[in-house]
Structures are given as structure tokens and as C-alpha cells.
């Protein structure tokens, strides 16, 4: 599907963008693969790994999704967009709320409008479990972004651009996640635990990229894709990092939940379950003709995809193997 196509990744120098670039270059022969981001140092470092002298398709564009004029230039001739740009650090978003809104909401609106104007074929946006029933500003801005992308299929009118969203949980080893933090903290012999009851969904970076590329291929526009992934308790996670470390309960931080949710009970009425993922259909009735449910089945009315009630759990040993492969 990606052969001889022009693909652009916003926030392309982040953890997801780098892994996505690696996988696309291994499997496909794109006409162009454009990395769009605002950090020139990260682009320079990424260009050392994926130089355009070796990979002729590679392009590096400096720009910000807040800048609609720059997007208008960058999106010319683009077939597919993977939207990964966001301000995602919860404490930073709480302290700098206007900045989070400018990037995560206004930036999303810019991507939608310019993609339509430039007749981009498909746009798939990355979301987060924190967007379901959000209690922090980051989650609230991503929920707003999700709704903008879904509604973009209405906004597009008679043009052919389609929009979908992928929502998944914490990425093992991504920048700013708890695992690299714990790996550093274990040198001190004590791991800080917010709450021993806390659970989270976990997915590896490669699994996340593979799921996004699968969804990019099968999307018809308007879906919110959610993968089936395992949960893990924070105590088990600490044990996987170092079973000999002491743990210290420091209390739950502002904006955190005990358990994360990826599909709420209110969304369940529009959710379909498949073998390895869920799809939340858009609330617009006139989109229903797009969806061929195939082997999908409706979930129970009181269904909630919650990390605390999940039936699939990651053991400390399984996580330890993943960590050993990554670090």
C-alpha cells in the first residue's frame, strides 16, 4: 500500500516517528517519506540514522503544526499523513495549558483543514488512553483532537480525504515513560510507587507502529481503532525492573488515574470487537454505510475497556524480556 506513495509523519522525530520510519523503510518503497517536526537537532540526529544519501525517499521538513501556512506547503503532493505530533507530558500540559491547546487542538484543526485543501488521501491520528474520560488537560486536548479528526470526515464535504484515529496505551520504553525512569532510579535502590493498586495498558513501540500501519490500510474514515493489549500492575512493573529494589509509596500525582480506560461505557454502544482490536464507530448515522462489520460483533452494553478489569495481564517476567530487548 505504501509503495510509490508520499507519506508524511508529523512529529516524525519522536519515538513513534523514528520506529515508524525504520519499519516503513524495511518493508516498503515509498516515493517520499517526509519527517515533519520543529526540532532541528532531532532532525539532524535522525538524518544520521536515515540519511537521504542511503534512502533517497527521505525528506526532513522543519515546521510546526501550529503554522498553517507551513503545513500548506509541506502537504503538497502527500498521499498519507500519520499525525503523531503532540505535547504529551501531563505535568507540562497542566503548567502550560495554552501551549497544549495550541498544539494538540489548534494544530489538529490545521492538519485537518490543510489535508483537505491539499487533497491528501488518508490521515490517521495517534491518540492516547488518557483521552477516554480525561481528568487532566493533556487527555482533554487529545479527546478534543480525536473528535476533530472523526468529524473531519463530515467537514471534508465532497472531497476524498478520510480521517481515522488510533488509540492505545503506554508505550514500553518511550521517552518520558515510567520504565526508563525506573531503570535510572534503580541505581538508587528505591523505586517510587504512586499507588500499589495502579494499573496501565502496555504496548511495545513496534507493536504500536504495526497497528497504526494496519489501520491506515483498512480505514474507511471515522473509526477509532483500539488494539487489544495487556495490562500490568505498577508493583509487578517495579519487580520486573529490579525485584531487589525497595519501593516507596509517594502518592498519586495530580491528573493521574488508578486505572486507564480506552473505551468508555458510553462509547461501548458504538463499539465492535474483532479478534485483535476494537473499533468505535462514529456517532454520525450517515457514516454507517461505510462500515462492513464482517466478523466484528457488538460488545455488551455495560462494556468498558479498563486496564484494571482487563482479562490479559503482562507478567513481570514477560516485561523483563521486553525490556532486555529494548535496553
WOMO-V197618 format. One record per pair of residues at least 4 apart in sequence whose C-alpha atoms are under 6 Angstrom apart, sorted by the first residue. I is the first residue (numbers start at 0). J is the second residue. Records with the same first field share a line. If there is no record, write none. Layout:
BEGIN
I = J ; J
END
This chain:
BEGIN
1 = 29
2 = 27 ; 28 ; 29
3 = 29 ; 30
4 = 29 ; 30
5 = 30 ; 31 ; 77 ; 78
6 = 32 ; 79 ; 80
7 = 32 ; 33 ; 80
8 = 34 ; 35 ; 80 ; 81 ; 82
9 = 35 ; 82 ; 83 ; 84
10 = 35 ; 36 ; 83 ; 84
11 = 16 ; 34 ; 35 ; 36
12 = 16 ; 17
15 = 19
16 = 20
19 = 208
23 = 27
30 = 56
31 = 56 ; 57
32 = 56 ; 57
33 = 58 ; 59
34 = 59 ; 60
35 = 60 ; 61
36 = 61 ; 62
37 = 61 ; 62 ; 63
41 = 45
42 = 46
46 = 50
51 = 55 ; 57
64 = 106
65 = 106
67 = 109
70 = 74
71 = 113
75 = 117
77 = 119
78 = 119 ; 120
79 = 120 ; 121 ; 122
80 = 122
81 = 123 ; 124
82 = 124
83 = 125
85 = 103
86 = 99
89 = 137
91 = 95
92 = 96 ; 99 ; 137
93 = 136
99 = 103
100 = 104
101 = 105
102 = 106
103 = 107 ; 140
104 = 140 ; 144
107 = 144
110 = 114
113 = 117
114 = 118 ; 119
115 = 160
119 = 160
120 = 160
121 = 160 ; 161
122 = 162
123 = 162 ; 163 ; 164
124 = 164
125 = 164 ; 165
126 = 165 ; 166
127 = 166 ; 167
128 = 167 ; 168 ; 260 ; 261
129 = 133 ; 138
130 = 138 ; 139 ; 141 ; 142
131 = 260 ; 261
133 = 138 ; 139
134 = 254
135 = 254
146 = 150
147 = 151
148 = 162
149 = 221
151 = 155
152 = 161 ; 162
161 = 220
162 = 220 ; 221
163 = 220 ; 221 ; 222
164 = 223
165 = 223 ; 224
166 = 225
167 = 225
168 = 200 ; 201
169 = 200 ; 201
170 = 201 ; 202 ; 203 ; 204
171 = 203
172 = 178
181 = 185
185 = 189
188 = 244
189 = 244 ; 245 ; 246
190 = 246
191 = 246 ; 247 ; 248
192 = 247 ; 248 ; 249
193 = 248 ; 249 ; 250 ; 251
194 = 250
195 = 234
197 = 232 ; 233 ; 257 ; 258
198 = 231 ; 232 ; 233 ; 258 ; 306 ; 307
199 = 230 ; 231 ; 259 ; 306
200 = 229 ; 230 ; 306
201 = 229 ; 230
214 = 218
221 = 281
222 = 279 ; 280
223 = 278 ; 279
224 = 277 ; 278
225 = 276 ; 277
226 = 276
227 = 275 ; 276
229 = 311 ; 312 ; 313
230 = 306 ; 312 ; 313
231 = 312 ; 313
235 = 315
238 = 242
239 = 315 ; 319
258 = 306 ; 307
259 = 305 ; 306
260 = 304 ; 305
261 = 304
262 = 303 ; 304
263 = 303
264 = 301 ; 302 ; 303
267 = 302
269 = 279 ; 280
270 = 278 ; 279
271 = 277 ; 278 ; 295 ; 296 ; 297
272 = 277 ; 295 ; 296
273 = 277 ; 295
305 = 309
322 = 326
END
